[in-house]
Amino acid sequence: MMVWVGTVITLWELLIIRDGRTADLVQVITQVPSLSPSPEVPSRGNAGGSKAPTPEGQVIRRPSVPQFLQTNIHKEGVEAVFQAARLRWGVLIRYRIRNASDRPLRMESGRILVRASGTITPFALVRGMQGSTSQTTIPPRETEVGVLTIGTITDAIQVIIPLFPPSGTPIVLEATFSGISKLPTNPAP
């Protein structure tokens, strides 16, 4: 957990135990919304429209409003998809990071940086591994999904996630979204 004290960020590790008082909290933080963008989803959410047949068999293109913006990244054995959606109270960014390499990659939540309109902004992070129980490492050929929430509505957001191999330089994933304030408001996840 990141707590802002003035201009200082403090990092805290929360340990949740199962007893009668924390069951609701455990349920909330372990349920990660599914991230299932298909390859047919256009990059950055710019859908070209939907087709509807007319009685005469002609096809009319109806413009569709994108519900989210999407960025795909392929870098040094990592495949990542980021989707940004506008909520009533802020912005939700879903991510899916697949380690297609043969080395484990460490992801440290304290080193993730989020900027809203150029200013470093606080965020909440929920991480979930698919097929592994590791909290910090994405093993080879494994996938991690997660959600970042930002409590402000802004037009531009930049997310920077460094991944650390056992040796060498980090792989830096950078997803930039603009036009978020023009997206329709989605219901809370």
Steps between C-alpha positions, in 0.01 A plus 500: 500500500629845420415779745572861412617712793530848353748457216649177640379158390513226763472134400317250721451128464159379616456143616140384489399209720177310486280559801148626553594867463694503171307264273340785304835673455665179382224450245535855365874496449523151352237543232677646198273601209565281199711641219415328178574730209483307178743547211211650304476794740653800321802659662424800724127414492433678172227275367397569144131446560246223494325360198126449482322346201210690348182329377639516144819323608720812492744557781501833683792593726391647829767689690579346834640681800802325651440388859872493581838586357751222440877480460690186401870464577744233374846547646791264578290188548212678673151538355280752679151639451379809688139624490384832648134561580329801653296450814272745677765567765825451307686277258547123502792342314499125447821329398612157387873432490626174349861399555571317174873479582691221672599707805295613800413869522453679831231766522523735799182696564699774677682577176189548286448861398170657393470852364168678447539794260874498568476500881594198709178375652409240766334179387369174637625167364347154508718223355404146409713223355358243261650160577742605776491614859802732484435854620801666340625286211347419163648159416592408140195448277263615777253788495408760758183706491426799714312823544625851574246755618557873498258712702488792259359553152765635269553513127848343492651218705843342478576169673862383533565147626860376521561124495828377645675191357750310721781693332527783252291810446129517583234470233293818524136481388349841429132539416376848414134588458348828382135594454383318814268784600315455169418135569150412623473432872498128574330349803731409785668159449 
